[in-house]
Amino acid sequence: MSQKLSASAKRVQQALAELGLDLQVVELPASTRTAQEAAAAIGCQVGQIVKSLVFRGKHTERPFLVVASGSNRVNEKRLAMYLGEPVEKADAEFVRAHTGYAIGGVPPVGHDCELLTFVDEDLFQYEEIWAAAGTPHAVFRLTPADLEQMTAGQIVDIT
């Protein structure tokens, strides 16, 4: 593990190691807060960026994670159908309380609590994808199979 990583990025690197995944977190000088910024900083397609989005069940207040292709917009009605309750996008305070990370740096793993996760099936068209790693400047490269393994997420059509 690199000593140059910030505390949040080190936390993600540790979570990856605990899962037995040999994936390397890197911090970039350019922002990776949005899918467009991340794609530009990495030099890949926007669709190869994994957006980790937290939603809240409107009735249960339960947090849910959607890991979606950076080029896709999550269809909240479809997500509600999978969950059996209406959903809303979580605010920054809710996201930090349940993941331990700020919006713009939420990784697909290493959260403060276990999150039911849905994985966008469109990510499986790429050999290589990139996910946030705890800060708006940290990312790691992985495969869709790695993402499925690390999240134990349900693969769905989310758009």
N, CA, C and O of each residue as an XYZ file, in Angstrom:
636
protein
N       0.843     -1.174      0.000
C       0.000      0.000      0.000
C       0.891      1.241      0.000
O       1.830      1.337      0.790
N       0.598      2.167     -0.869
C       1.408      3.370     -0.987
C       1.193      4.286      0.208
O       0.058      4.507      0.630
N       2.267      4.813      0.747
C       2.178      5.771      1.847
C       1.706      7.138      1.351
O       1.358      8.004      2.154
N       1.695      7.333      0.037
C       1.316      8.620     -0.528
C      -0.200      8.792     -0.623
O      -0.671      9.895     -0.900
N      -0.963      7.740     -0.402
C      -2.411      7.836     -0.490
C      -2.985      8.577      0.715
O      -2.465      8.483      1.827
N      -4.063      9.312      0.473
C      -4.779      9.963      1.565
C      -5.428      8.897      2.434
O      -5.498      7.732      2.041
N      -5.903      9.286      3.612
C      -6.505      8.332      4.552
C      -7.697      7.611      3.930
O      -7.824      6.397      4.087
N      -8.569      8.325      3.231
C      -9.749      7.694      2.622
C      -9.356      6.725      1.515
O      -9.944      5.651      1.391
N      -8.369      7.098      0.712
C      -7.909      6.212     -0.364
C      -7.233      4.977      0.219
O      -7.390      3.881     -0.320
N      -6.484      5.131      1.307
C      -5.863      3.984      1.976
C      -6.934      3.040      2.506
O      -6.777      1.820      2.459
N      -8.011      3.606      3.004
C      -9.115      2.792      3.520
C      -9.711      1.917      2.409
O     -10.040      0.753      2.637
N      -9.847      2.486      1.209
C     -10.356      1.714      0.072
C      -9.332      0.655     -0.327
O      -9.699     -0.489     -0.599
N      -8.057      1.024     -0.364
C      -7.005      0.052     -0.708
C      -7.045     -1.122      0.268
O      -6.893     -2.274     -0.138
N      -7.247     -0.833      1.543
C      -7.325     -1.890      2.551
C      -8.552     -2.774      2.325
O      -8.461     -3.996      2.442
N      -9.687     -2.175      2.006
C     -10.913     -2.942      1.741
C     -10.706     -3.880      0.552
O     -11.153     -5.026      0.580
N     -10.031     -3.396     -0.490
C      -9.748     -4.241     -1.651
C      -8.847     -5.412     -1.267
O      -9.072     -6.544     -1.696
N      -7.828     -5.136     -0.457
C      -6.910     -6.190     -0.011
C      -7.650     -7.228      0.835
O      -7.408     -8.428      0.703
N      -8.542     -6.766      1.695
C      -9.302     -7.682      2.547
C     -10.220     -8.589      1.727
O     -10.546     -9.697      2.152
N     -10.629     -8.121      0.564
C     -11.449     -8.928     -0.334
C     -10.600     -9.864     -1.205
O     -11.131    -10.646     -1.994
N      -9.271     -9.770     -1.048
C      -8.370    -10.621     -1.815
C      -8.172    -10.156     -3.247
O      -7.769    -10.933     -4.113
N      -8.460     -8.878     -3.491
C      -8.332     -8.328     -4.841
C      -7.020     -7.557     -4.973
O      -6.720     -6.676     -4.167
N      -6.258     -7.896     -5.984
C      -4.978     -7.238     -6.230
C      -5.202     -6.049     -7.164
O      -4.777     -6.060     -8.319
N      -5.869     -5.038     -6.647
C      -6.177     -3.824     -7.406
C      -5.507     -2.648     -6.719
O      -5.422     -2.604     -5.492
N      -5.030     -1.693     -7.510
C      -4.219     -0.607     -6.971
C      -4.935      0.737     -7.038
O      -5.295      1.200     -8.121
N      -5.140      1.356     -5.891
C      -5.703      2.708     -5.819
C      -4.626      3.706     -6.207
O      -3.482      3.603     -5.764
N      -5.001      4.674     -7.038
C      -4.096      5.765     -7.399
C      -4.821      7.089     -7.180
O      -6.036      7.187     -7.351
N      -4.055      8.095     -6.800
C      -4.613      9.438     -6.677
C      -4.035     10.278     -7.809
O      -2.830     10.272     -8.064
N      -4.919     10.992     -8.472
C      -4.558     11.780     -9.643
C      -4.584     13.262     -9.308
O      -5.309     13.683     -8.407
N      -3.797     14.060    -10.029
C      -3.820     15.501     -9.773
C      -5.141     16.152    -10.216
O      -5.576     17.144     -9.631
N      -5.766     15.590    -11.242
C      -7.027     16.143    -11.750
C      -8.203     15.550    -10.985
O      -8.112     14.439    -10.462
N      -9.291     16.279    -10.921
C     -10.494     15.822    -10.239
C     -11.133     14.645    -10.971
O     -11.143     14.580    -12.200
N     -11.659     13.727    -10.183
C     -12.433     12.606    -10.716
C     -13.829     12.605    -10.082
O     -14.486     11.566    -10.018
N     -14.273     13.774     -9.617
C     -15.546     13.907     -8.893
C     -16.742     13.511     -9.755
O     -17.671     12.876     -9.254
N     -16.739     13.868    -11.031
C     -17.829     13.482    -11.924
C     -17.309     12.449    -12.915
O     -16.100     12.299    -13.092
N     -18.226     11.742    -13.554
C     -17.829     10.740    -14.544
C     -17.054     11.386    -15.686
O     -16.080     10.815    -16.177
N     -17.478     12.565    -16.110
C     -16.798     13.262    -17.203
C     -15.379     13.658    -16.796
O     -14.436     13.481    -17.566
N     -15.231     14.197    -15.576
C     -13.904     14.577    -15.099
C     -13.004     13.343    -14.964
O     -11.830     13.377    -15.331
N     -13.568     12.262    -14.435
C     -12.783     11.046    -14.253
C     -12.314     10.490    -15.590
O     -11.151     10.114    -15.738
N     -13.212     10.441    -16.555
C     -12.836      9.920    -17.880
C     -11.730     10.768    -18.503
O     -10.792     10.236    -19.098
N     -11.843     12.086    -18.364
C     -10.810     12.978    -18.911
C      -9.473     12.768    -18.191
O      -8.425     12.733    -18.836
N      -9.502     12.629    -16.877
C      -8.269     12.452    -16.103
C      -7.599     11.110    -16.390
O      -6.372     11.015    -16.410
N      -8.402     10.083    -16.610
C      -7.875      8.734    -16.833
C      -7.535      8.495    -18.304
O      -6.588      7.777    -18.623
N      -8.324      9.109    -19.198
C      -8.136      8.887    -20.626
C      -8.941      7.697    -21.123
O      -8.468      6.908    -21.941
N     -10.164      7.580    -20.618
C     -11.033      6.474    -21.046
C     -12.399      7.043    -21.431
O     -12.617      8.252    -21.362
N     -13.307      6.170    -21.833
C     -14.664      6.588    -22.174
C     -15.460      6.848    -20.894
O     -15.204      6.217    -19.869
N     -16.406      7.756    -20.945
C     -17.254      8.060    -19.787
C     -17.994      6.801    -19.327
O     -18.207      6.611    -18.130
N     -18.382      5.953    -20.261
C     -19.083      4.726    -19.913
C     -18.265      3.758    -19.078
O     -18.828      2.885    -18.417
N     -16.938      3.900    -19.096
C     -16.063      3.023    -18.317
C     -15.919      3.478    -16.862
O     -15.280      2.794    -16.062
N     -16.492      4.597    -16.525
C     -16.442      5.105    -15.155
C     -17.595      4.499    -14.359
O     -18.741      4.502    -14.808
N     -17.282      3.986    -13.189
C     -18.289      3.414    -12.292
C     -18.761      4.524    -11.358
O     -17.998      5.007    -10.521
N     -20.015      4.922    -11.504
C     -20.609      5.899    -10.584
C     -21.207      5.123     -9.417
O     -22.038      4.238     -9.623
N     -20.792      5.447     -8.197
C     -21.375      4.849     -6.998
C     -22.378      5.839     -6.429
O     -22.004      6.865     -5.861
N     -23.663      5.519     -6.588
C     -24.741      6.423     -6.196
C     -25.554      5.815     -5.069
O     -25.971      4.660     -5.144
N     -25.775      6.597     -4.026
C     -26.551      6.116     -2.887
C     -27.965      6.674     -2.987
O     -28.175      7.864     -3.222
N     -28.921      5.780     -2.800
C     -30.334      6.139     -2.782
C     -30.911      5.761     -1.429
O     -30.369      4.920     -0.711
N     -32.026      6.405     -1.101
C     -32.708      6.157      0.166
C     -34.124      5.679     -0.128
O     -34.831      6.270     -0.944
N     -34.532      4.603      0.543
C     -35.914      4.158      0.427
C     -36.831      5.184      1.085
O     -36.597      5.573      2.229
N     -37.857      5.622      0.387
C     -38.733      6.665      0.928
C     -39.524      6.199      2.145
O     -39.850      7.011      3.011
N     -39.834      4.920      2.229
C     -40.602      4.412      3.367
C     -39.696      3.903      4.481
O     -39.914      4.207      5.655
N     -38.693      3.138      4.114
C     -37.842      2.486      5.114
C     -36.641      3.329      5.534
O     -36.026      3.061      6.566
N     -36.299      4.353      4.735
C     -35.092      5.168      4.979
C     -33.815      4.333      4.808
O     -32.732      4.767      5.200
N     -33.943      3.154      4.232
C     -32.812      2.247      4.048
C     -31.931      2.733      2.905
O     -32.446      3.156      1.870
N     -30.601      2.681      3.076
C     -29.700      3.075      1.993
C     -29.505      1.939      0.987
O     -29.470      0.766      1.357
N     -29.379      2.309     -0.294
C     -29.116      1.368     -1.375
C     -28.007      1.955     -2.228
O     -27.923      3.171     -2.395
N     -27.163      1.103     -2.762
C     -26.079      1.546     -3.631
C     -26.354      1.082     -5.053
O     -26.712     -0.072     -5.288
N     -26.181      1.999     -5.992
C     -26.236      1.660     -7.411
C     -24.872      2.000     -7.985
O     -24.405      3.132     -7.867
N     -24.235      1.016     -8.605
C     -22.984      1.273     -9.312
C     -23.332      1.233    -10.793
O     -23.646      0.182    -11.352
N     -23.267      2.400    -11.408
C     -23.750      2.573    -12.776
C     -22.650      3.063    -13.694
O     -21.688      3.695    -13.258
N     -22.806      2.766    -14.953
C     -21.901      3.287    -15.972
C     -21.998      4.806    -15.981
O     -23.086      5.372    -15.871
N     -20.858      5.452    -16.111
C     -20.806      6.910    -16.113
C     -21.619      7.568    -17.200
O     -21.963      8.744    -17.086
N     -21.934      6.840    -18.249
C     -22.718      7.415    -19.345
C     -24.220      7.230    -19.143
O     -25.017      7.715    -19.946
N     -24.609      6.534    -18.079
C     -26.022      6.246    -17.854
C     -26.630      7.078    -16.736
O     -25.950      7.491    -15.796
N     -27.914      7.310    -16.867
C     -28.695      7.952    -15.815
C     -29.570      6.860    -15.193
O     -30.225      6.102    -15.907
N     -29.575      6.786    -13.864
C     -30.349      5.766    -13.169
C     -31.836      6.097    -13.266
O     -32.257      7.217    -12.978
N     -32.609      5.117    -13.669
C     -34.060      5.246    -13.739
C     -34.602      4.918    -12.344
O     -34.647      3.752    -11.951
N     -35.011      5.947    -11.600
C     -35.453      5.748    -10.217
C     -36.727      4.915    -10.131
O     -36.930      4.207     -9.145
N     -37.583      4.985    -11.140
C     -38.802      4.159    -11.139
C     -38.433      2.684    -11.280
O     -39.027      1.826    -10.627
N     -37.468      2.396    -12.121
C     -37.018      1.004    -12.279
C     -36.348      0.531    -10.996
O     -36.583     -0.596    -10.559
N     -35.523      1.368    -10.388
C     -34.882      1.017     -9.117
C     -35.946      0.741     -8.058
O     -35.831     -0.228     -7.307
N     -36.966      1.568     -7.989
C     -38.057      1.381     -7.029
C     -38.751      0.037     -7.263
O     -39.151     -0.631     -6.309
N     -38.891     -0.350     -8.513
C     -39.507     -1.631     -8.841
C     -38.671     -2.785     -8.267
O     -39.222     -3.734     -7.711
N     -37.341     -2.702     -8.404
C     -36.468     -3.745     -7.870
C     -36.544     -3.801     -6.343
O     -36.466     -4.874     -5.746
N     -36.699     -2.628     -5.723
C     -36.674     -2.552     -4.266
C     -38.031     -2.764     -3.616
O     -38.116     -3.154     -2.452
N     -39.085     -2.506     -4.366
C     -40.419     -2.624     -3.804
C     -40.844     -1.418     -2.996
O     -41.773     -1.504     -2.193
N     -40.181     -0.302     -3.196
C     -40.573      0.951     -2.553
C     -40.000      2.118     -3.350
O     -38.978      1.974     -4.022
N     -40.664      3.279     -3.274
C     -40.120      4.452     -3.963
C     -38.755      4.826     -3.371
O     -38.480      4.565     -2.200
N     -37.915      5.438     -4.199
C     -36.577      5.843     -3.760
C     -36.341      7.306     -4.082
O     -37.037      7.903     -4.903
N     -35.354      7.861     -3.422
C     -34.886      9.206     -3.743
C     -33.377      9.203     -3.604
O     -32.809      8.439     -2.825
N     -32.746     10.063     -4.366
C     -31.287     10.177     -4.269
C     -30.948     10.744     -2.896
O     -31.570     11.705     -2.443
N     -29.971     10.151     -2.244
C     -29.594     10.560     -0.896
C     -28.817     11.866     -0.911
O     -28.100     12.161     -1.868
N     -28.963     12.654      0.162
C     -28.195     13.891      0.279
C     -26.802     13.571      0.834
O     -26.529     12.448      1.258
N     -25.939     14.575      0.819
C     -24.535     14.389      1.193
C     -24.376     13.849      2.611
O     -23.521     12.996      2.853
N     -25.179     14.329      3.542
C     -25.085     13.881      4.933
C     -25.452     12.398      5.059
O     -24.775     11.649      5.764
N     -26.508     11.980      4.387
C     -26.949     10.580      4.406
C     -25.880      9.683      3.787
O     -25.575      8.611      4.311
N     -25.313     10.137      2.661
C     -24.267      9.359      1.976
C     -23.073      9.154      2.896
O     -22.589      8.032      3.042
N     -22.598     10.220      3.513
C     -21.428     10.104      4.398
C     -21.746      9.232      5.613
O     -20.906      8.442      6.044
N     -22.951      9.370      6.165
C     -23.330      8.598      7.350
C     -23.357      7.094      7.074
O     -23.054      6.299      7.964
N     -23.715      6.700      5.857
C     -23.848      5.275      5.552
C     -22.650      4.665      4.824
O     -22.449      3.451      4.857
N     -21.868      5.505      4.175
C     -20.704      4.963      3.453
C     -19.386      5.341      4.120
O     -18.403      4.607      4.021
N     -19.365      6.486      4.799
C     -18.118      6.986      5.362
C     -17.331      7.827      4.379
O     -16.195      8.214      4.657
N     -17.930      8.115      3.225
C     -17.250      8.880      2.179
C     -18.136     10.027      1.700
O     -19.361      9.977      1.810
N     -17.491     11.056      1.169
C     -18.212     12.195      0.603
C     -18.616     11.901     -0.838
O     -17.946     11.153     -1.550
N     -19.718     12.503     -1.244
C     -20.150     12.404     -2.639
C     -19.003     12.861     -3.533
O     -18.324     13.844     -3.233
N     -18.794     12.152     -4.617
C     -17.690     12.463     -5.526
C     -16.498     11.548     -5.311
O     -15.576     11.521     -6.126
N     -16.515     10.793     -4.211
C     -15.429      9.863     -3.936
C     -15.905      8.526     -3.404
O     -15.096      7.712     -2.956
N     -17.218      8.287     -3.449
C     -17.776      7.049     -2.884
C     -17.317      5.853     -3.718
O     -17.591      5.789     -4.916
N     -16.621      4.909     -3.087
C     -16.187      3.706     -3.796
C     -17.292      2.652     -3.774
O     -18.274      2.803     -3.047
N     -17.144      1.599     -4.552
C     -18.130      0.524     -4.525
C     -17.954     -0.431     -3.335
O     -18.781     -1.321     -3.138
N     -16.901     -0.260     -2.550
C     -16.604     -1.130     -1.397
C     -16.100     -0.296     -0.224
O     -15.825      0.895     -0.362
N     -15.983     -0.954      0.943
C     -15.366     -0.307      2.099
C     -16.263      0.670      2.823
O     -15.778      1.637      3.409
N     -17.557      0.436      2.794
C     -18.514      1.355      3.416
C     -18.650      1.101      4.915
O     -18.275      0.042      5.417
N     -19.194      2.093      5.617
C     -19.406      1.972      7.055
C     -20.491      0.964      7.400
O     -20.471      0.379      8.483
N     -21.437      0.753      6.492
C     -22.463     -0.264      6.721
C     -22.670     -1.043      5.430
O     -22.302     -0.588      4.347
N     -23.259     -2.212      5.561
C     -23.503     -3.043      4.389
C     -24.652     -2.441      3.586
O     -25.689     -2.084      4.144
N     -24.461     -2.332      2.279
C     -25.473     -1.747      1.407
C     -25.937     -2.761      0.371
O     -25.119     -3.391     -0.300
N     -27.248     -2.915      0.243
C     -27.793     -3.690     -0.867
C     -27.371     -2.963     -2.133
O     -27.572     -1.755     -2.257
N     -26.785     -3.698     -3.076
C     -26.173     -3.065     -4.242
C     -26.742     -3.600     -5.545
O     -26.995     -4.795     -5.699
N     -26.933     -2.677     -6.474
C     -27.353     -3.001     -7.833
C     -26.253     -2.563     -8.780
O     -25.735     -1.452     -8.670
N     -25.897     -3.439     -9.712
C     -24.822     -3.184    -10.667
C     -25.430     -3.018    -12.061
O     -26.177     -3.875    -12.531
N     -25.107     -1.930    -12.695
C     -25.578     -1.617    -14.044
C     -25.002     -2.633    -15.038
O     -23.785     -2.765    -15.171
N     -25.890     -3.342    -15.727
C     -25.444     -4.358    -16.684
C     -24.617     -3.766    -17.822
O     -23.837     -4.486    -18.447
N     -24.768     -2.482    -18.104
C     -24.013     -1.854    -19.193
C     -22.506     -1.826    -18.931
O     -21.725     -1.711    -19.875
N     -22.087     -1.930    -17.676
C     -20.658     -1.944    -17.371
C     -19.963     -3.186    -17.930
O     -18.746     -3.188    -18.115
N     -20.738     -4.241    -18.198
C     -20.157     -5.507    -18.646
C     -19.756     -5.501    -20.123
O     -19.224     -6.493    -20.622
N     -20.005     -4.403    -20.819
C     -19.546     -4.315    -22.202
C     -18.072     -3.916    -22.289
O     -17.478     -3.972    -23.365
N     -17.485     -3.516    -21.165
C     -16.093     -3.052    -21.147
C     -15.180     -4.098    -20.505
O     -15.574     -4.788    -19.565
N     -13.966     -4.204    -21.022
C     -12.973     -5.090    -20.421
C     -12.409     -4.480    -19.152
O     -12.061     -5.190    -18.209
N     -12.323     -3.145    -19.137
C     -11.699     -2.425    -18.034
C     -12.607     -1.256    -17.652
O     -13.100     -0.528    -18.514
N     -12.818     -1.090    -16.343
C     -13.602      0.030    -15.837
C     -12.833      0.678    -14.686
O     -11.852      0.120    -14.194
N     -13.282      1.851    -14.264
C     -12.600      2.611    -13.223
C     -13.613      3.079    -12.191
O     -14.683      3.576    -12.544
N     -13.276      2.919    -10.916
C     -14.178      3.308     -9.833
C     -13.500      4.301     -8.895
O     -12.275      4.335     -8.778
N     -14.321      5.104     -8.235
C     -13.826      6.043     -7.227
C     -13.220      5.254     -6.071
O     -13.597      4.113     -5.802
N     -12.262      5.904     -5.391
C     -11.544      5.225     -4.313
C     -11.423      6.102     -3.077
O     -10.349      6.206     -2.484
N     -12.531      6.736     -2.688
C     -12.548      7.424     -1.408
C     -12.398      8.921     -1.409
O     -12.770      9.580     -0.437
N     -11.857      9.481     -2.488
C     -11.712     10.938     -2.590
C     -12.041     11.356     -4.024
O     -12.097     10.511     -4.917
N     -12.259     12.654     -4.248
C     -12.528     13.128     -5.612
C     -11.300     13.101     -6.532
O     -11.360     13.603     -7.655
N     -10.198     12.526     -6.069
C      -8.986     12.408     -6.885
C      -8.457     10.975     -6.956
O      -7.458     10.715     -7.626
N      -9.127     10.042     -6.264
C      -8.628      8.667     -6.177
C      -9.523      7.714     -6.963
O     -10.749      7.809     -6.911
N      -8.893      6.797     -7.690
C      -9.604      5.806     -8.505
C      -8.836      4.483     -8.475
O      -7.683      4.421     -8.049
N      -9.508      3.434     -8.937
C      -8.807      2.177     -9.182
C      -9.413      1.502    -10.393
O     -10.607      1.619    -10.669
N      -8.549      0.787    -11.115
C      -8.951      0.060    -12.320
C      -9.388     -1.340    -11.915
O      -8.780     -1.961    -11.043
N     -10.447     -1.834    -12.552
C     -10.963     -3.154    -12.268
C     -11.707     -3.688    -13.478
O     -11.843     -2.993    -14.486
N     -12.185     -4.909    -13.382
C     -13.016     -5.481    -14.438
C     -14.452     -5.543    -13.933
O     -14.686     -5.467    -12.727
N     -15.409     -5.679    -14.835
C     -16.789     -5.852    -14.383
C     -16.943     -7.077    -13.466
O     -17.733     -7.043    -12.524
N     -16.203     -8.144    -13.732
C     -16.264     -9.335    -12.868
C     -15.759     -9.007    -11.465
O     -16.316     -9.489    -10.479
N     -14.701     -8.187    -11.367
C     -14.213     -7.743    -10.056
C     -15.320     -6.983     -9.324
O     -15.551     -7.191     -8.133
N     -15.997     -6.100    -10.056
C     -17.058     -5.279     -9.461
C     -18.190     -6.167     -8.939
O     -18.697     -5.961     -7.836
N     -18.571     -7.141     -9.735
C     -19.632     -8.059     -9.315
C     -19.218     -8.819     -8.060
O     -20.011     -8.977     -7.133
N     -17.984     -9.282     -8.037
C     -17.471    -10.032     -6.884
C     -17.418     -9.162     -5.637
O     -17.883     -9.579     -4.577
N     -16.863     -7.968     -5.745
C     -16.645     -7.142     -4.557
C     -17.929     -6.586     -3.961
O     -18.000     -6.357     -2.753
N     -18.945     -6.366     -4.786
C     -20.182     -5.778     -4.282
C     -21.243     -6.817     -3.954
O     -22.178     -6.535     -3.206
N     -21.104     -8.025     -4.510
C     -22.162     -9.050     -4.409
C     -23.481     -8.435     -4.870
O     -24.553     -8.779     -4.374
N     -23.375     -7.518     -5.832
C     -24.548     -6.801     -6.307
C     -25.366     -7.572     -7.322
O     -24.873     -8.466     -8.009
N     -26.632     -7.197     -7.393
C     -27.540     -7.765     -8.377
C     -27.335     -7.020     -9.685
O     -27.431     -5.793     -9.713
N     -27.053     -7.737    -10.776
C     -26.837     -7.112    -12.069
C     -28.204     -6.841    -12.698
O     -29.015     -7.750    -12.881
N     -28.437     -5.564    -13.026
C     -29.756     -5.160    -13.508
C     -29.643     -4.134    -14.641
O     -28.603     -3.512    -14.857
N     -30.756     -3.993    -15.346
C     -30.917     -2.897    -16.301
C     -31.409     -1.724    -15.473
O     -32.531     -1.753    -14.968
N     -30.598     -0.704    -15.327
C     -30.904      0.394    -14.407
C     -31.286      1.688    -15.144
O     -31.661      2.675    -14.510
N     -31.190      1.682    -16.480
C     -31.459      2.931    -17.210
C     -32.882      3.000    -17.707
O     -33.268      3.984    -18.338
